[in-house]
Amino acid sequence: MLSEEIKKRMLQAMKAGRTLEKEILRVALGEIQTQEARANQALSDDEVAAVVRKLVKNNQETLGVSESVEQKAQLAEEITVLESLLPKALGVDEIVAALAAVADAVRAAGNDGQATGVAMKHLKSTGAVVTGKEVTAAVKQIRGSA
């Protein structure tokens, strides 16, 4: 379970004196526990990963508007810690390869939006970890509109 991995890493960080890592993992656990309390049940690994991705996104947004050098460094380190918990997302070339089985359907779609829908449906069925931006780029590459 991903939440157990986060607890284990938080304890390791605490023992090693890595305060920033310990604190961001504590924040992640707090968010996970809040979601579990709302749902009145334990979260699945996918749901825990979604919580972690949301924290990464929030930190990236704050990083984009921050003017403090210290805050930017701290946010970048927090993002690195959080992303290390998540499965590695496929890059554009890997997505293109993963879509080989449905490449004809992607090309035949009426527009890029429909093609992206076909691509996402296939990628989800395979359990691939992808970002929307990367899938869009891969679809454009397959359709020759990149």
N, CA, C and O atoms as a DFTB+ gen file, in Angstrom:
584 C
 N C O
     1  1       0.831      -1.188       0.000
     2  2       0.000       0.000       0.000
     3  2       0.879       1.256       0.000
     4  3       1.870       1.343       0.725
     5  1       0.497       2.196      -0.810
     6  2       1.250       3.446      -0.939
     7  2       1.239       4.239       0.367
     8  3       2.246       4.847       0.729
     9  1       0.118       4.236       1.071
    10  2       0.064       4.983       2.332
    11  2       1.032       4.389       3.362
    12  3       1.626       5.125       4.150
    13  1       1.193       3.064       3.358
    14  2       2.161       2.420       4.263
    15  2       3.591       2.814       3.880
    16  3       4.438       3.023       4.749
    17  1       3.848       2.911       2.581
    18  2       5.164       3.332       2.094
    19  2       5.469       4.759       2.559
    20  3       6.597       5.065       2.946
    21  1       4.464       5.619       2.519
    22  2       4.650       7.009       2.958
    23  2       4.975       7.037       4.449
    24  3       5.871       7.768       4.871
    25  1       4.259       6.252       5.249
    26  2       4.530       6.194       6.701
    27  2       5.951       5.710       6.960
    28  3       6.665       6.265       7.794
    29  1       6.348       4.675       6.238
    30  2       7.686       4.110       6.416
    31  2       8.758       5.147       6.052
    32  3       9.738       5.313       6.778
    33  1       8.565       5.836       4.931
    34  2       9.538       6.857       4.504
    35  2       9.579       8.033       5.475
    36  3      10.634       8.624       5.703
    37  1       8.417       8.367       6.045
    38  2       8.385       9.465       7.009
    39  2       9.208       9.096       8.252
    40  3       9.958       9.927       8.765
    41  1       9.073       7.869       8.730
    42  2       9.852       7.421       9.891
    43  2      11.347       7.406       9.574
    44  3      12.167       7.801      10.403
    45  1      11.696       6.948       8.368
    46  2      13.107       6.945       7.963
    47  2      13.661       8.362       7.925
    48  3      14.781       8.612       8.371
    49  1      12.866       9.292       7.388
    50  2      13.302      10.690       7.306
    51  2      13.458      11.279       8.706
    52  3      14.384      12.047       8.968
    53  1      12.543      10.911       9.601
    54  2      12.603      11.402      10.974
    55  2      13.891      10.918      11.645
    56  3      14.610      11.701      12.266
    57  1      14.172       9.620      11.512
    58  2      15.370       9.033      12.124
    59  2      16.648       9.619      11.534
    60  3      17.648       9.773      12.236
    61  1      16.613       9.949      10.228
    62  2      17.805      10.476       9.558
    63  2      17.928      11.998       9.706
    64  3      18.908      12.589       9.255
    65  1      16.936      12.626      10.335
    66  2      17.006      14.067      10.536
    67  2      16.704      14.882       9.286
    68  3      17.111      16.040       9.193
    69  1      15.997      14.297       8.322
    70  2      15.625      15.021       7.095
    71  2      14.269      15.684       7.348
    72  3      13.219      15.139       7.007
    73  1      14.317      16.866       7.949
    74  2      13.115      17.557       8.411
    75  2      12.153      17.886       7.279
    76  3      10.954      17.637       7.402
    77  1      12.652      18.439       6.181
    78  2      11.769      18.835       5.092
    79  2      11.021      17.625       4.529
    80  3       9.813      17.688       4.305
    81  1      11.738      16.530       4.303
    82  2      11.110      15.310       3.783
    83  2      10.066      14.795       4.770
    84  3       8.960      14.427       4.372
    85  1      10.413      14.767       6.048
    86  2       9.476      14.299       7.081
    87  2       8.206      15.151       7.078
    88  3       7.099      14.616       7.141
    89  1       8.364      16.469       7.005
    90  2       7.209      17.365       7.075
    91  2       6.296      17.238       5.852
    92  3       5.075      17.218       6.005
    93  1       6.858      17.151       4.648
    94  2       5.998      17.040       3.457
    95  2       5.296      15.680       3.442
    96  3       4.154      15.579       2.994
    97  1       5.965      14.646       3.924
    98  2       5.317      13.333       4.015
    99  2       4.220      13.357       5.077
   100  3       3.190      12.700       4.922
   101  1       4.438      14.112       6.153
   102  2       3.411      14.260       7.190
   103  2       2.183      14.969       6.614
   104  3       1.047      14.592       6.903
   105  1       2.421      15.998       5.797
   106  2       1.317      16.708       5.138
   107  2       0.543      15.737       4.241
   108  3      -0.687      15.708       4.264
   109  1       1.274      14.946       3.453
   110  2       0.631      13.974       2.554
   111  2      -0.214      12.984       3.356
   112  3      -1.351      12.694       2.986
   113  1       0.338      12.472       4.445
   114  2      -0.420      11.529       5.277
   115  2      -1.664      12.193       5.854
   116  3      -2.725      11.572       5.916
   117  1      -1.543      13.439       6.272
   118  2      -2.693      14.164       6.801
   119  2      -3.796      14.289       5.764
   120  3      -4.971      14.091       6.071
   121  1      -3.413      14.618       4.532
   122  2      -4.397      14.724       3.442
   123  2      -5.065      13.373       3.181
   124  3      -6.278      13.294       2.985
   125  1      -4.258      12.318       3.182
   126  2      -4.781      10.967       2.935
   127  2      -5.767      10.585       4.041
   128  3      -6.849      10.067       3.765
   129  1      -5.382      10.844       5.300
   130  2      -6.250      10.494       6.427
   131  2      -7.540      11.302       6.398
   132  3      -8.600      10.787       6.754
   133  1      -7.462      12.565       5.978
   134  2      -8.666      13.389       5.854
   135  2      -9.611      12.789       4.817
   136  3     -10.814      12.683       5.053
   137  1      -9.058      12.394       3.664
   138  2      -9.878      11.784       2.612
   139  2     -10.484      10.459       3.095
   140  3     -11.641      10.154       2.806
   141  1      -9.686       9.681       3.834
   142  2     -10.198       8.407       4.354
   143  2     -11.343       8.647       5.345
   144  3     -12.328       7.909       5.349
   145  1     -11.212       9.674       6.179
   146  2     -12.261       9.983       7.150
   147  2     -13.536      10.416       6.431
   148  3     -14.639      10.046       6.832
   149  1     -13.377      11.200       5.371
   150  2     -14.554      11.637       4.598
   151  2     -15.233      10.461       3.915
   152  3     -16.461      10.379       3.866
   153  1     -14.416       9.547       3.386
   154  2     -14.961       8.392       2.668
   155  2     -15.388       7.279       3.631
   156  3     -16.095       6.349       3.242
   157  1     -14.953       7.385       4.884
   158  2     -15.246       6.381       5.893
   159  2     -14.690       5.009       5.515
   160  3     -15.265       3.975       5.857
   161  1     -13.567       5.017       4.806
   162  2     -12.892       3.770       4.417
   163  2     -11.472       4.101       3.974
   164  3     -11.150       5.252       3.678
   165  1     -10.630       3.072       3.934
   166  2      -9.249       3.260       3.488
   167  2      -9.241       3.568       1.992
   168  3     -10.065       3.058       1.233
   169  1      -8.296       4.411       1.586
   170  2      -8.174       4.748       0.159
   171  2      -7.379       3.684      -0.571
   172  3      -6.492       3.050       0.001
   173  1      -7.703       3.495      -1.835
   174  2      -6.925       2.581      -2.678
   175  2      -5.608       3.270      -3.034
   176  3      -5.459       4.476      -2.837
   177  1      -4.665       2.505      -3.554
   178  2      -3.392       3.097      -3.979
   179  2      -3.610       4.175      -5.029
   180  3      -2.920       5.194      -5.018
   181  1      -4.571       3.966      -5.948
   182  2      -4.852       4.977      -6.978
   183  2      -5.359       6.264      -6.347
   184  3      -4.988       7.358      -6.773
   185  1      -6.211       6.135      -5.329
   186  2      -6.744       7.321      -4.656
   187  2      -5.656       8.043      -3.862
   188  3      -5.619       9.273      -3.825
   189  1      -4.771       7.269      -3.227
   190  2      -3.645       7.863      -2.493
   191  2      -2.729       8.591      -3.478
   192  3      -2.263       9.696      -3.198
   193  1      -2.472       7.970      -4.632
   194  2      -1.621       8.603      -5.651
   195  2      -2.264       9.898      -6.143
   196  3      -1.564      10.871      -6.425
   197  1      -3.587       9.913      -6.248
   198  2      -4.284      11.129      -6.681
   199  2      -4.087      12.250      -5.659
   200  3      -3.914      13.408      -6.040
   201  1      -4.112      11.921      -4.375
   202  2      -3.874      12.914      -3.317
   203  2      -2.454      13.467      -3.447
   204  3      -2.234      14.674      -3.354
   205  1      -1.500      12.569      -3.662
   206  2      -0.093      12.998      -3.791
   207  2       0.079      13.867      -5.039
   208  3       0.775      14.882      -4.997
   209  1      -0.555      13.470      -6.154
   210  2      -0.468      14.275      -7.383
   211  2      -1.054      15.675      -7.169
   212  3      -0.537      16.660      -7.697
   213  1      -2.136      15.752      -6.390
   214  2      -2.751      17.053      -6.100
   215  2      -1.784      17.931      -5.304
   216  3      -1.674      19.130      -5.561
   217  1      -1.091      17.337      -4.347
   218  2      -0.097      18.090      -3.571
   219  2       1.034      18.579      -4.474
   220  3       1.500      19.710      -4.335
   221  1       1.476      17.723      -5.400
   222  2       2.527      18.114      -6.347
   223  2       2.039      19.284      -7.186
   224  3       2.759      20.266      -7.367
   225  1       0.823      19.181      -7.695
   226  2       0.272      20.252      -8.538
   227  2       0.173      21.564      -7.763
   228  3       0.527      22.622      -8.283
   229  1      -0.307      21.497      -6.519
   230  2      -0.403      22.702      -5.695
   231  2       0.974      23.329      -5.484
   232  3       1.128      24.546      -5.584
   233  1       1.976      22.491      -5.190
   234  2       3.329      23.019      -4.995
   235  2       3.880      23.627      -6.284
   236  3       4.560      24.652      -6.243
   237  1       3.587      22.996      -7.434
   238  2       4.061      23.537      -8.714
   239  2       3.432      24.896      -8.994
   240  3       4.096      25.802      -9.499
   241  1       2.141      25.036      -8.663
   242  2       1.470      26.323      -8.867
   243  2       2.076      27.396      -7.972
   244  3       2.305      28.522      -8.413
   245  1       2.334      27.048      -6.716
   246  2       2.943      28.003      -5.784
   247  2       4.354      28.352      -6.237
   248  3       4.773      29.507      -6.154
   249  1       5.077      27.358      -6.711
   250  2       6.433      27.578      -7.213
   251  2       6.435      28.586      -8.358
   252  3       7.336      29.417      -8.468
   253  1       5.416      28.500      -9.204
   254  2       5.316      29.393     -10.357
   255  2       5.109      30.851      -9.988
   256  3       5.495      31.739     -10.749
   257  1       4.507      31.116      -8.838
   258  2       4.226      32.504      -8.448
   259  2       5.127      33.015      -7.324
   260  3       5.100      34.199      -6.990
   261  1       5.912      32.129      -6.754
   262  2       6.776      32.512      -5.636
   263  2       7.938      33.376      -6.115
   264  3       8.508      33.142      -7.181
   265  1       8.274      34.372      -5.312
   266  2       9.427      35.223      -5.633
   267  2      10.585      34.963      -4.688
   268  3      11.694      35.442      -4.925
   269  1      10.350      34.215      -3.627
   270  2      11.376      33.934      -2.636
   271  2      12.262      32.775      -3.102
   272  3      11.769      31.697      -3.436
   273  1      13.569      33.013      -3.118
   274  2      14.519      31.976      -3.540
   275  2      14.459      30.789      -2.576
   276  3      14.506      29.633      -2.995
   277  1      14.353      31.094      -1.272
   278  2      14.300      30.020      -0.274
   279  2      13.034      29.174      -0.448
   280  3      13.074      27.945      -0.391
   281  1      11.912      29.866      -0.661
   282  2      10.650      29.148      -0.832
   283  2      10.685      28.299      -2.100
   284  3      10.206      27.165      -2.100
   285  1      11.248      28.839      -3.179
   286  2      11.343      28.063      -4.422
   287  2      12.175      26.803      -4.213
   288  3      11.807      25.730      -4.692
   289  1      13.288      26.924      -3.503
   290  2      14.146      25.765      -3.247
   291  2      13.403      24.727      -2.408
   292  3      13.488      23.528      -2.675
   293  1      12.675      25.193      -1.393
   294  2      11.922      24.281      -0.532
   295  2      10.815      23.575      -1.318
   296  3      10.636      22.364      -1.195
   297  1      10.080      24.333      -2.120
   298  2       8.998      23.743      -2.914
   299  2       9.542      22.723      -3.909
   300  3       8.956      21.656      -4.090
   301  1      10.664      23.050      -4.555
   302  2      11.265      22.114      -5.516
   303  2      11.655      20.820      -4.824
   304  3      11.458      19.736      -5.374
   305  1      12.211      20.925      -3.612
   306  2      12.595      19.722      -2.871
   307  2      11.357      18.918      -2.454
   308  3      11.359      17.689      -2.522
   309  1      10.306      19.617      -2.025
   310  2       9.063      18.934      -1.654
   311  2       8.472      18.195      -2.856
   312  3       8.010      17.061      -2.731
   313  1       8.491      18.849      -4.022
   314  2       7.970      18.226      -5.239
   315  2       8.759      16.967      -5.563
   316  3       8.177      15.949      -5.937
   317  1      10.084      17.029      -5.422
   318  2      10.933      15.864      -5.692
   319  2      10.571      14.705      -4.772
   320  3      10.473      13.561      -5.218
   321  1      10.371      15.000      -3.482
   322  2      10.006      13.959      -2.513
   323  2       8.656      13.350      -2.885
   324  3       8.508      12.128      -2.914
   325  1       7.671      14.206      -3.169
   326  2       6.335      13.708      -3.495
   327  2       6.331      12.895      -4.791
   328  3       5.704      11.839      -4.867
   329  1       7.038      13.397      -5.812
   330  2       7.061      12.667      -7.085
   331  2       7.744      11.317      -6.957
   332  3       7.432      10.393      -7.708
   333  1       8.677      11.190      -6.011
   334  2       9.360       9.900      -5.828
   335  2       8.394       8.832      -5.313
   336  3       8.694       7.641      -5.389
   337  1       7.238       9.248      -4.789
   338  2       6.237       8.299      -4.303
   339  2       5.367       7.758      -5.432
   340  3       4.749       6.701      -5.305
   341  1       5.329       8.492      -6.530
   342  2       4.422       8.157      -7.626
   343  2       5.105       7.275      -8.664
   344  3       6.320       7.355      -8.850
   345  1       4.324       6.432      -9.341
   346  2       4.899       5.653     -10.437
   347  2       5.348       6.598     -11.553
   348  3       4.737       7.646     -11.766
   349  1       6.394       6.233     -12.250
   350  2       6.935       7.062     -13.327
   351  2       5.933       7.121     -14.474
   352  3       5.478       6.089     -14.968
   353  1       5.596       8.334     -14.890
   354  2       4.675       8.524     -16.013
   355  2       5.419       8.290     -17.327
   356  3       6.617       8.551     -17.429
   357  1       4.698       7.800     -18.322
   358  2       5.291       7.557     -19.635
   359  2       5.557       8.873     -20.343
   360  3       4.808       9.837     -20.187
   361  1       6.633       8.907     -21.125
   362  2       6.943      10.063     -21.950
   363  2       6.190       9.967     -23.272
   364  3       5.517       8.972     -23.539
   365  1       6.307      11.008     -24.100
   366  2       5.575      11.064     -25.369
   367  2       5.904       9.854     -26.251
   368  3       4.996       9.203     -26.767
   369  1       7.195       9.549     -26.427
   370  2       7.582       8.430     -27.296
   371  2       7.054       7.101     -26.766
   372  3       6.642       6.240     -27.543
   373  1       7.066       6.933     -25.439
   374  2       6.552       5.700     -24.839
   375  2       5.032       5.605     -25.023
   376  3       4.490       4.517     -25.215
   377  1       4.358       6.747     -24.964
   378  2       2.904       6.758     -25.172
   379  2       2.580       6.406     -26.616
   380  3       1.658       5.632     -26.877
   381  1       3.338       6.974     -27.560
   382  2       3.137       6.653     -28.980
   383  2       3.283       5.148     -29.183
   384  3       2.476       4.536     -29.883
   385  1       4.302       4.551     -28.578
   386  2       4.507       3.103     -28.699
   387  2       3.342       2.341     -28.056
   388  3       2.882       1.338     -28.601
   389  1       2.865       2.816     -26.897
   390  2       1.764       2.146     -26.206
   391  2       0.456       2.243     -26.986
   392  3      -0.438       1.414     -26.814
   393  1       0.347       3.257     -27.843
   394  2      -0.878       3.454     -28.639
   395  2      -0.816       2.775     -30.002
   396  3      -1.733       2.942     -30.806
   397  1       0.228       2.024     -30.279
   398  2       0.386       1.375     -31.584
   399  2      -0.841       0.541     -31.952
   400  3      -1.257       0.523     -33.110
   401  1      -1.418      -0.150     -30.967
   402  2      -2.579      -1.018     -31.230
   403  2      -3.812      -0.231     -31.665
   404  3      -4.671      -0.772     -32.361
   405  1      -3.916       1.043     -31.263
   406  2      -5.091       1.840     -31.607
   407  2      -4.733       3.053     -32.469
   408  3      -5.522       3.990     -32.588
   409  1      -3.546       3.031     -33.066
   410  2      -3.083       4.176     -33.865
   411  2      -4.045       4.489     -35.014
   412  3      -4.294       5.659     -35.307
   413  1      -4.583       3.464     -35.662
   414  2      -5.529       3.696     -36.760
   415  2      -6.793       4.401     -36.257
   416  3      -7.309       5.301     -36.920
   417  1      -7.284       3.994     -35.101
   418  2      -8.477       4.629     -34.524
   419  2      -8.187       6.076     -34.123
   420  3      -9.047       6.947     -34.252
   421  1      -6.975       6.323     -33.636
   422  2      -6.576       7.690     -33.266
   423  2      -6.550       8.570     -34.508
   424  3      -7.036       9.701     -34.486
   425  1      -5.976       8.041     -35.604
   426  2      -5.911       8.813     -36.858
   427  2      -7.300       9.033     -37.453
   428  3      -7.560      10.074     -38.056
   429  1      -8.200       8.048     -37.285
   430  2      -9.537       8.113     -37.890
   431  2     -10.499       9.008     -37.108
   432  3     -11.568       9.345     -37.617
   433  1     -10.145       9.393     -35.900
   434  2     -11.035      10.218     -35.082
   435  2     -11.290      11.554     -35.768
   436  3     -10.445      12.055     -36.511
   437  1     -12.466      12.126     -35.510
   438  2     -12.886      13.366     -36.166
   439  2     -12.010      14.567     -35.864
   440  3     -11.810      15.421     -36.728
   441  1     -11.482      14.645     -34.644
   442  2     -10.617      15.765     -34.284
   443  2      -9.646      15.310     -33.188
   444  3      -9.708      14.173     -32.721
   445  1      -8.755      16.213     -32.792
   446  2      -7.754      15.848     -31.781
   447  2      -8.401      15.482     -30.446
   448  3      -7.904      14.602     -29.743
   449  1      -9.498      16.143     -30.089
   450  2     -10.184      15.844     -28.836
   451  2     -10.717      14.424     -28.801
   452  3     -10.554      13.710     -27.811
   453  1     -11.361      14.018     -29.897
   454  2     -11.879      12.652     -29.983
   455  2     -10.722      11.645     -30.008
   456  3     -10.801      10.578     -29.400
   457  1      -9.659      11.999     -30.714
   458  2      -8.491      11.118     -30.790
   459  2      -7.870      10.941     -29.404
   460  3      -7.451       9.844     -29.036
   461  1      -7.819      12.026     -28.649
   462  2      -7.272      11.945     -27.291
   463  2      -8.164      11.061     -26.428
   464  3      -7.661      10.311     -25.591
   465  1      -9.468      11.136     -26.616
   466  2     -10.395      10.266     -25.887
   467  2     -10.134       8.794     -26.173
   468  3     -10.122       7.969     -25.258
   469  1      -9.925       8.469     -27.437
   470  2      -9.606       7.086     -27.825
   471  2      -8.304       6.652     -27.156
   472  3      -8.198       5.551     -26.615
   473  1      -7.315       7.548     -27.208
   474  2      -6.007       7.240     -26.626
   475  2      -6.102       7.028     -25.120
   476  3      -5.555       6.061     -24.589
   477  1      -6.801       7.935     -24.430
   478  2      -6.913       7.830     -22.972
   479  2      -7.636       6.550     -22.565
   480  3      -7.245       5.891     -21.601
   481  1      -8.689       6.201     -23.298
   482  2      -9.444       4.979     -22.976
   483  2      -8.520       3.762     -23.077
   484  3      -8.530       2.892     -22.206
   485  1      -7.721       3.712     -24.149
   486  2      -6.803       2.583     -24.326
   487  2      -5.738       2.573     -23.233
   488  3      -5.449       1.527     -22.651
   489  1      -5.155       3.739     -22.957
   490  2      -4.083       3.812     -21.961
   491  2      -4.594       3.438     -20.569
   492  3      -3.898       2.752     -19.821
   493  1      -5.795       3.881     -20.218
   494  2      -6.364       3.527     -18.908
   495  2      -6.608       2.035     -18.810
   496  3      -6.412       1.435     -17.753
   497  1      -7.042       1.424     -19.929
   498  2      -7.310      -0.017     -19.902
   499  2      -6.031      -0.823     -19.686
   500  3      -6.078      -1.952     -19.198
   501  1      -4.886      -0.239     -20.052
   502  2      -3.606      -0.933     -19.860
   503  2      -2.976      -0.584     -18.517
   504  3      -1.975      -1.183     -18.123
   505  1      -3.567       0.392     -17.808
   506  2      -3.021       0.793     -16.516
   507  2      -1.813       1.714     -16.625
   508  3      -1.082       1.896     -15.652
   509  1      -1.600       2.293     -17.798
   510  2      -0.446       3.170     -17.999
   511  2      -0.603       4.453     -17.187
   512  3      -1.705       4.983     -17.047
   513  1       0.510       4.938     -16.657
   514  2       0.520       6.197     -15.919
   515  2       0.954       7.286     -16.890
   516  3       2.085       7.284     -17.378
   517  1       0.048       8.214     -17.165
   518  2       0.315       9.264     -18.159
   519  2      -0.222      10.605     -17.663
   520  3      -1.067      10.669     -16.770
   521  1       0.294      11.671     -18.272
   522  2      -0.271      12.996     -18.021
   523  2      -1.017      13.426     -19.279
   524  3      -0.670      13.019     -20.388
   525  1      -2.038      14.247     -19.097
   526  2      -2.842      14.702     -20.228
   527  2      -2.011      15.427     -21.270
   528  3      -2.220      15.256     -22.471
   529  1      -1.072      16.235     -20.812
   530  2      -0.219      17.005     -21.717
   531  2       0.599      16.069     -22.626
   532  3       0.719      16.306     -23.828
   533  1       1.148      15.022     -22.040
   534  2       1.956      14.064     -22.806
   535  2       1.092      13.282     -23.792
   536  3       1.518      13.015     -24.915
   537  1      -0.120      12.914     -23.375
   538  2      -1.022      12.179     -24.268
   539  2      -1.415      13.065     -25.450
   540  3      -1.449      12.604     -26.590
   541  1      -1.709      14.325     -25.180
   542  2      -2.066      15.260     -26.248
   543  2      -0.932      15.371     -27.264
   544  3      -1.170      15.354     -28.471
   545  1       0.301      15.486     -26.771
   546  2       1.460      15.583     -27.668
   547  2       1.621      14.297     -28.482
   548  3       1.936      14.350     -29.671
   549  1       1.406      13.146     -27.843
   550  2       1.533      11.863     -28.542
   551  2       0.457      11.726     -29.616
   552  3       0.734      11.251     -30.717
   553  1      -0.772      12.143     -29.299
   554  2      -1.879      12.075     -30.266
   555  2      -1.568      12.955     -31.471
   556  3      -1.770      12.543     -32.613
   557  1      -1.084      14.150     -31.222
   558  2      -0.729      15.054     -32.328
   559  2       0.368      14.446     -33.190
   560  3       0.353      14.574     -34.414
   561  1       1.321      13.784     -32.539
   562  2       2.409      13.142     -33.289
   563  2       1.849      12.014     -34.154
   564  3       2.224      11.893     -35.320
   565  1       0.968      11.197     -33.610
   566  2       0.380      10.084     -34.367
   567  2      -0.459      10.614     -35.528
   568  3      -0.424      10.068     -36.631
   569  1      -1.207      11.675     -35.271
   570  2      -2.094      12.247     -36.308
   571  2      -1.325      13.128     -37.296
   572  3      -1.891      13.592     -38.285
   573  1      -0.061      13.352     -37.032
   574  2       0.756      14.144     -37.961
   575  2       0.461      15.631     -37.897
   576  3       0.758      16.368     -38.837
   577  1      -0.134      16.084     -36.768
   578  2      -0.445      17.509     -36.650
   579  2       0.449      18.188     -35.626
   580  3       0.121      19.264     -35.125
   581  1       1.565      17.569     -35.318
   582  2       2.482      18.139     -34.321
   583  2       3.318      19.235     -34.931
   584  3       4.148      19.833     -34.246
